Amino acid sequence: MANEMVRKQFISKIEEANEEERTITFVLSTEGKDRDGDVIKADGWILDNYLKNPVVLFAHKYDSLPVARAEKVWVENGSLKATAKFATEKENPLAENVYQLYKNGYMNAVSVGFIPVEYEEKGEGYEYLKQELLEFSCVPVPANPEALISLAVKGMKKEKETKEVKGVITYNQAHPDGTPKAPEGEAWDAAAEVREADVDDLRVMCAWVDSENADLKTAYKLPHHKASGNHSVVWRGVAAAMAALFGARGGVDIPENDRRGVYNHLARHYEEFEREVPEFRSYNVDDDIELLSLLKSCYEPEKLTDEQNNEIKESENKDVEDSEEKEEMSEEEIRNLIKSEVEKIYGYKRGNSKNDK
């Protein structure tokens, strides 16, 4: 989750207005629990980088012009606050529309985008202890029931110990507004999609990132969305990612404590496709037959060469016939076996990010 943006929306209330200077003072975040069960500690906000380019966006649209500029951002009484000056209608017509919607009470929510630096899990959610502000946006839908907007008179917005966040990209981080689905039978070529994508695309497409190298494409793992258009989720990609996850370290090389978070992300997609979600479990030596079967089912027959099909069939037969002998294999031998099969079917090597870089 580190170096991956989290977005949190907060409900707001306008207290006063002065139209001349077109500035709004927002309470961006409180320490109240939001709809996801998360809490953001106010004294953990890191603001230095944001203040170098303090833009205010509409609905996190990074390819559009900003609607306002934050003139001041600070922490006060357990809340993160900001005073933003809205652009004029001549400068940006959308800014004028957004400004008027806030002023007249049609909009009352804001959203912060931040990078988690340190957190701990609390029940169903997380408590963010340190987080770096990247941007904030004017949005229609809130998540935190406590945040307030005050229009100033001088102006008119899911492992488990306290730790540095590793690399899980949660469903809500990648898809705060949900995600479109590709046709269920659509083919999946992970390597081709990754080649077409840039880093910003991969933040939406994948379920895990190497936080120390988040600016590199090779840091992102378990893609399951299209690189183009609106990043539709592909069922075969989701199933392949889940199969790789169940391959333990041989399938995908991520920290053991991150596996549950990745599983939760992929499970949401299973539900979107109305598929039965496989039970989460730690890997054991009896999982290889199921893994190979699941991997094979993720792809259309033409996606596998005859040689791959024969190798998989032989592996499955051997696993059934020699199960007792297989159980005597070392853990490392089992991992290498599964890793080999995952690499054949998934399309490119998994779990070698340091070497691939």
Summary of the structure (lengths in Angstrom):
residues: 357
radius of gyration: 23.2
end to end distance: 19.9
largest distance: 80.9
contacts: 1194
relative contact order: 0.13
helix: 37%
strand: 22%
